[in-house]
């Protein structure tokens, strides 16, 4: 079963452009990882939101512990955020039309 991750990142205002660049680089890296089905960066005025879908809990675990891209991202974000990343791991609950009711 796929796993959905929603990560909210709030940069310090003076580091917004640097944080955005680091996140964009992480997207490219994650897209090449086994089990990555979706890794999409979104933004609002004061935050970025990464929405991810991994093929399995094991794929997410590998990304979380063994990804060189994620390790680089964590280093690049150090000292540039208002607060630690808010990461929520979710299980999909398909409903309605299959193409519209699940990520």
C-alpha positions in Angstrom: 0.0 0.0 0.0 1.3 3.5 -0.8 2.3 5.9 1.9 1.6 9.7 1.7 3.8 12.3 3.4 3.0 15.9 3.9 5.9 18.0 5.0 5.5 21.7 5.9 8.7 23.9 5.9 8.6 27.4 7.2 11.7 29.3 6.2 13.1 32.4 8.0 12.0 35.3 5.7 15.6 36.2 4.9 16.4 32.6 3.7 13.2 32.0 1.7 15.0 31.9 -1.7 17.8 29.6 -0.4 15.3 27.2 1.2 13.3 27.2 -2.1 16.4 26.3 -4.1 17.4 23.6 -1.7 13.9 22.1 -1.8 13.8 22.2 -5.6 17.1 20.3 -5.7 15.8 17.7 -3.3 12.8 17.1 -5.6 15.0 16.2 -8.5 17.0 13.8 -6.3 13.9 12.1 -4.8 12.4 11.6 -8.2 15.2 9.2 -9.0 14.8 7.1 -5.8 13.2 3.7 -6.0 9.6 3.7 -4.8 9.1 7.5 -5.3 5.7 7.9 -7.0 5.2 11.6 -6.2 7.4 14.3 -4.7 5.9 17.7 -5.4 6.9 21.1 -4.0 4.1 23.7 -3.3 4.2 27.1 -1.7 2.3 29.7 0.2 3.4 33.1 1.4 5.2 31.9 4.5 5.8 28.2 3.9 6.6 25.4 1.5 4.6 22.1 1.5 6.1 18.9 0.1 3.5 16.3 -0.9 5.0 12.8 -1.4 3.7 9.4 -2.3 5.9 6.4 -1.8 5.1 2.9 -3.1 5.5 1.3 0.3 6.6 2.0 3.9 9.9 0.3 3.0 10.5 2.8 0.2 9.8 5.7 2.5 12.1 4.2 5.2 14.9 3.9 2.6 14.3 7.6 1.6 14.3 8.7 5.2 17.4 6.9 6.3 19.6 6.3 3.3 18.9 9.2 0.9 22.0 11.3 0.1 19.6 13.9 -1.2 17.7 14.1 2.0 20.9 14.3 4.0 22.1 17.2 1.9 18.7 18.9 2.2 18.8 18.7 6.0 22.3 20.2 5.9 21.3 23.0 3.5 18.2 23.9 5.7 20.2 24.1 8.9 19.7 27.5 10.5 17.3 28.7 7.8 14.0 27.6 9.3 11.6 29.2 11.8 10.9 25.7 13.3 11.7 22.1 12.6 10.0 20.5 9.7 6.4 19.4 10.4 6.2 15.9 8.7 3.0 13.9 8.7 2.9 10.3 7.3 -0.5 9.2 6.2 -2.3 6.1 4.9 -4.6 6.7 1.9 -8.3 6.2 2.3 -9.5 5.9 -1.3 -13.0 7.2 -1.8 -15.2 8.3 -4.7 -13.8 8.1 -8.2 -10.5 6.2 -8.2 -8.7 8.8 -10.3 -9.9 11.7 -8.1 -10.1 10.1 -4.6 -6.5 9.2 -4.0 -3.1 10.7 -4.5 
